Amino acid sequence: MFQSVRRRPIAGIALGSILLVGSLALAPVAAAHEAFTAGTYSIEIGWLFEPTYVGQPNAVQFTIHDKDDKPVTDLGASDISVVVSTAGTDSPSLSFDPAFDLADGDGTFGEYDAAIVPTAPGDYTFHITGSIHGTKLDITGTSSADTFNSVVGSTDIEFPAKLPSMDEVSTHLDRIDSRIAALQSAAPAGGGDATAQAALATAQTASDSANRALLVGALLGGAGVVIGAAGLWLALKSRRKDAASA
């Protein structure tokens, strides 16, 4: 019933800072999508924002038109959902919110978005299921050069300094811990070697500082993701409320 058809590029924008999510939620559509048919409906799926960066709030974008190329604007919250997968891991089932306001004429009619924050680079798969006015929907699209973007790190857009990743900080901390263990093994019994004890104390201080940096980085990074995701979620929910009250 479902057949993958011609893909076509769509005008794109670059994704900015995670704290600009409020404005990003209203930005134009992403660079590329994958097209499908479901009965008499034509569908496009892809990322809301491309390029798609790790840690940046984004959304699975689903756009639908009927056989007369008119946008479908009456899908309910429980009509369709998506499971996002990468590296053998599946997300929970995510619901879609309308990206338009029928009363004010704002947004892109026929577009629905499911908010998500990708946290790992690589290829992503969208499995979208549900029903459209009685037509069963079961389509799967995977990021590629011919469909929608894979998720990439943000190193290339960091300025002026490149921020170390959590993996890099963790690796550095492991090295410090290894040095501490080596010093402890080499230290004389009873702590008689003042030089060795001083080196051990210095290494322990460095380890404690690295642990604090790792913790602060994790907390700040997590807070940024939560704030960004919350902003995008609230923007999408606001659109749904406006559409429902129309």
Secondary structure by P-SEA (a helix, b strand, c coil): cccccbbbbcbbbbbccccaaaaaaaccccccbbbbbcccbbbbbccccccccccccccbbbbbbccccccccccccccbbbbbbcccccccbbbbbbccccccccccccbbbbbbbbccccbbbbbbbbbcccbbbbbbbbbcccccccccccccccccbbbbcaaaaaaaaaaaaaaaaaaaaacccccccaaaaaaaaaaaaaaaaaaaaaaaaaaaaaaaaaaaaaaaaaaaaaaaaaaaac
